[in-house]
Amino acid sequence: MAPLKIRIKRKNKKQPPRNPGRPLTKVNILVAATMSAGKTSLINALLGTDLLWSANEAATATITRIHHNNRDEKVIRGISFTWEGESHQIAEAVDNQLLHAWNASPHVKHIELSGHLSAFANSRFMPVIYDTPGANNSQDSTHALLLKEALNECDDGIIIYVLNATQPATRDDAHLLGEIKQHLDTTPEKRIIFILNKIDQLDEERGETLARAVEATAMYLENSGFSAPIIIPAMMSSSLVARKMLSRLSITRMQKNHLRNELLRFRVNKHALNDVARIPEKIRKILSKELMRSIPSSEHSNEFCDSELRQFTDYSGVRTLELYLKHYL
């Protein structure tokens, strides 16, 4: 009878789910950080392309909401809105340059984007990702107001706070984290996780090890009132470059050289980030299995193969974030 049971189980797995027409629950994912922590790079890494404008300065001046839909389309549609709430411009296909123009316009307050986000293709929810301005821009006081408005608008969901591993415990971070902590105290149904970004820029020869960085960040956050914080060490710019290569998108020579250097470290210890991450054990075990899958030997190669690039994204933090969002939202 055992073979019969197996066949029945396989057949049942192919049956349509109950309530196939029931809409999925919308979940707000608000990404916040001080300037130049890598917030926009994180969102682009989730998208797998340079959709949002990124720069070594304040690159976000508006609130941008990115709505996932289940239509498997290649384009992102968008609408920009004025401060009076009126439509500013509509685009059937949004690209990096148009978003940069909208973001730089003093007439635009917020932007609505809609498209298929492959990272959430099989999710049990419909994510709405909020890209918010860095609240510590002294040249534009509206940034802090826009962030506060976004926080109040998202009465549930999750906050992803991005920390710069090369600039730990800054005064700006302390101020912004204090405001977010006050907000969370009044909205207990909302949770927060932390991305320790730019860990690929730590100088290990000066003692700036990954383990020390995560430990120091955990202590800093505990002292700031965040008990047992979830901390995901990451290199989101490198994650994005790897995903662009997998999609056959162009990258710069500098990006390729940096990725090559990180692949050398990846080949030495694929579990380095996963081992020190402050994440649930369920997520750590899933990721560990993905990292243990065999890939073609390329220890002495300067070339990139797709299987190694996919596993590099598992290693580099973006996959850890995706797993957390899928399992705990």
C-alpha positions in Angstrom: 0.0 0.0 0.0 2.9 2.4 0.5 3.4 3.2 -3.2 -0.4 3.9 -3.5 -0.1 6.5 -0.6 2.8 8.2 -2.3 0.9 8.5 -5.5 -2.1 10.0 -3.7 0.1 12.6 -2.0 1.7 13.7 -5.2 -1.7 14.0 -6.9 -3.1 16.0 -4.0 -0.2 18.4 -4.2 -1.3 19.3 -7.7 -4.8 20.2 -6.6 -5.7 23.9 -6.7 -5.6 25.7 -3.3 -8.8 26.5 -1.5 -10.4 29.9 -2.3 -8.2 30.5 -5.4 -9.9 33.8 -6.0 -9.3 35.1 -2.5 -7.0 38.2 -2.7 -3.6 38.0 -0.8 -3.1 40.2 2.2 -1.2 43.4 1.6 1.9 43.8 3.7 3.8 47.1 4.1 7.6 46.8 4.0 9.1 50.2 4.9 12.8 50.6 4.3 14.5 53.3 6.4 18.0 54.5 6.9 20.2 57.6 7.3 21.8 58.9 4.1 24.2 56.6 2.1 23.6 53.5 4.2 22.6 51.6 1.1 18.9 51.6 1.4 18.2 52.1 -2.3 20.8 49.5 -3.2 18.9 47.0 -0.9 15.6 47.6 -2.7 17.4 47.4 -6.1 18.9 44.1 -5.0 15.5 42.7 -4.2 14.3 43.9 -7.7 17.4 42.6 -9.4 18.0 45.8 -11.4 19.0 49.4 -11.0 15.4 50.7 -11.0 15.7 53.2 -8.2 18.4 56.0 -8.5 21.4 55.4 -6.2 24.3 57.7 -5.5 26.9 58.5 -2.9 24.7 61.3 -1.5 21.1 61.8 -0.6 19.5 59.9 -3.6 15.9 59.7 -2.3 13.9 62.8 -1.9 10.4 61.4 -2.2 8.3 58.5 -0.8 8.3 55.7 -3.4 5.8 52.8 -3.0 6.4 49.7 -5.1 3.4 47.4 -5.4 3.9 43.8 -6.3 1.4 42.2 -8.7 1.0 38.6 -9.9 1.1 39.5 -13.6 4.3 38.1 -14.9 5.3 41.3 -16.8 8.7 42.8 -17.5 7.7 46.4 -17.2 7.2 48.6 -14.1 4.4 51.2 -14.4 4.4 54.4 -12.5 2.6 57.6 -11.4 4.1 60.6 -9.7 2.0 62.8 -7.5 2.3 66.5 -6.5 2.3 67.8 -2.9 -1.4 68.7 -3.5 -2.1 65.0 -4.3 -2.7 65.5 -8.0 -1.3 63.3 -10.7 2.0 64.8 -12.0 3.0 62.3 -14.7 2.0 58.8 -15.7 4.4 56.3 -17.4 3.5 52.8 -18.8 7.2 51.8 -18.5 9.4 53.4 -15.8 13.1 53.4 -15.9 16.0 54.6 -13.8 16.3 58.0 -15.5 12.6 58.9 -15.3 12.6 58.0 -11.6 15.6 60.1 -11.1 13.8 63.1 -12.7 10.7 62.5 -10.7 12.7 62.2 -7.5 14.6 65.4 -8.2 11.5 67.4 -9.0 10.4 69.9 -6.3 6.8 69.3 -7.5 6.8 65.6 -6.7 5.9 64.4 -3.2 5.4 60.7 -3.8 5.7 58.0 -6.5 3.6 54.9 -7.0 5.1 52.0 -8.9 3.5 48.6 -9.9 5.0 45.5 -11.4 5.9 41.9 -10.9 8.7 41.5 -8.3 10.2 38.1 -8.9 11.6 37.9 -5.3 8.0 37.6 -4.1 6.6 35.5 -6.9 5.4 32.7 -4.6 4.7 34.7 -1.4 1.6 34.3 0.7 1.2 38.1 0.7 1.3 41.1 -1.6 4.2 43.4 -0.6 4.2 47.1 -0.8 7.8 48.4 -0.5 8.3 51.9 0.8 11.5 53.6 -0.2 11.8 56.6 2.2 14.2 59.6 2.2 17.2 59.7 4.5 15.8 61.7 7.5 19.2 63.2 8.4 19.5 65.5 5.3 20.3 68.9 6.8 19.7 70.6 3.5 16.1 69.4 3.2 13.9 69.3 6.3 11.0 67.7 4.3 12.9 64.4 4.3 12.2 63.8 8.0 8.6 64.9 7.6 8.1 62.4 4.7 9.6 59.6 6.7 7.4 60.3 9.7 4.3 60.4 7.4 5.3 57.0 5.9 5.7 55.5 9.4 2.3 56.7 10.5 0.7 55.5 7.2 2.0 52.0 7.7 0.1 50.8 10.8 1.2 47.3 10.3 3.9 45.3 8.5 7.6 45.5 8.9 10.4 48.1 9.1 13.7 47.2 7.5 16.4 49.5 9.0 19.7 49.7 7.1 22.9 50.3 9.0 26.2 51.2 7.5 28.8 48.8 8.8 31.6 51.3 8.1 30.0 54.1 10.1 28.6 52.4 13.3 26.6 54.1 16.0 26.5 57.6 14.4 24.5 60.4 16.0 22.1 60.5 13.1 21.4 56.8 13.5 20.8 57.2 17.2 18.3 60.1 16.6 16.4 58.2 13.9 16.4 54.9 15.8 15.0 56.8 18.8 12.1 58.1 16.7 11.4 54.7 15.3 11.5 53.1 18.7 8.9 55.6 20.0 6.8 54.8 16.9 7.0 51.0 17.5 6.1 51.4 21.2 2.7 52.7 20.0 2.3 50.1 17.2 3.1 46.7 18.8 1.8 44.8 15.8 4.7 46.2 13.7 8.1 44.6 13.7 11.6 45.7 12.8 14.7 43.9 11.4 18.2 45.3 10.8 20.4 45.0 7.8 24.1 45.6 8.5 25.1 46.7 5.1 28.5 47.3 3.4 30.2 44.5 5.3 32.4 44.0 2.2 34.0 47.3 3.0 35.3 46.3 6.4 39.1 46.2 6.8 39.8 42.9 8.4 43.6 43.7 8.6 42.7 46.5 11.0 40.6 44.1 13.1 37.2 45.1 11.5 36.0 41.5 11.4 32.5 40.5 10.5 31.9 38.8 13.8 32.9 41.9 15.8 30.8 44.1 13.6 27.7 42.1 14.2 28.3 41.7 17.9 29.0 45.5 18.3 25.8 46.3 16.3 23.7 43.9 18.5 25.0 45.6 21.6 24.4 49.0 20.2 20.8 48.1 19.3 20.1 46.5 22.6 21.3 49.6 24.4 19.0 51.6 22.1 16.0 49.6 23.3 15.6 46.9 20.6 15.6 43.6 22.5 17.1 40.6 20.7 17.3 42.4 17.3 17.3 40.5 14.1 20.5 41.4 12.3 21.4 40.4 8.7 24.9 41.2 7.6 24.9 42.1 3.9 26.7 43.5 0.9 23.7 44.7 -1.1 25.6 46.4 -3.9 27.4 43.1 -4.6 24.1 41.2 -4.4 22.7 43.6 -7.0 25.7 43.2 -9.4 25.4 39.4 -9.2 21.7 39.4 -10.0 22.3 41.8 -12.9 24.9 39.4 -14.3 22.4 36.5 -14.0 19.9 38.6 -15.9 22.5 39.5 -18.5 22.3 43.2 -17.7 25.4 45.4 -18.2 27.7 46.2 -15.3 30.7 48.5 -15.0 34.3 47.3 -14.9 34.6 48.5 -11.3 31.6 46.5 -10.3 32.9 43.4 -12.0 36.3 43.7 -10.3 34.7 44.2 -6.9 32.5 41.2 -7.4 35.5 39.1 -8.4 37.2 40.0 -5.2 34.2 39.1 -3.1 33.8 35.8 -5.0 37.3 34.9 -3.8 36.2 35.4 -0.2 33.0 33.6 -0.9 34.9 30.5 -2.2 37.0 30.4 1.1 33.9 30.3 3.4 30.4 30.3 1.9 28.9 30.3 5.4 30.7 33.3 6.8 27.7 35.7 6.9 25.1 33.1 7.7 27.1 31.9 10.7 27.2 35.3 12.4 23.7 36.6 11.4 21.3 37.1 14.3 18.4 35.3 12.6 15.9 32.5 13.5 17.5 29.1 13.4 14.8 28.0 10.8 16.1 30.6 8.4 19.8 29.7 9.1 19.2 26.0 8.4 17.3 26.7 5.1 20.1 29.0 3.9 22.8 26.6 5.0 21.3 23.8 2.9 21.2 26.2 -0.1 24.9 27.1 0.4 25.9 23.4 0.7 24.6 22.6 -2.8 27.5 21.6 -5.0 28.5 23.9 -7.8 31.2 23.6 -10.5 34.7 23.9 -9.1 36.0 27.4 -9.9 38.5 28.0 -7.1 41.2 29.2 -9.5 38.9 30.8 -12.1 38.4 34.5 -12.7 35.2 33.8 -14.6 31.6 33.8 -13.2 29.2 30.9 -13.8 25.5 31.2 -13.2 25.3 28.5 -10.5 28.1 30.2 -8.5 26.4 33.7 -8.9 23.1 32.3 -7.6 24.8 30.8 -4.6 26.7 34.1 -4.1 23.3 35.9 -3.7 22.4 33.3 -1.0 25.7 34.2 0.7 25.5 38.0 0.4 22.5 38.8 2.5 19.7 39.5 0.1 18.5 35.9 0.0 18.5 35.9 3.9 16.2 38.9 3.8 13.9 37.3 1.3 13.6 34.1 3.4 12.8 36.1 6.5 10.1 38.1 4.8 8.5 35.0 3.3 8.5 33.0 6.5 7.6 35.7 9.0 5.1 37.9 7.3 
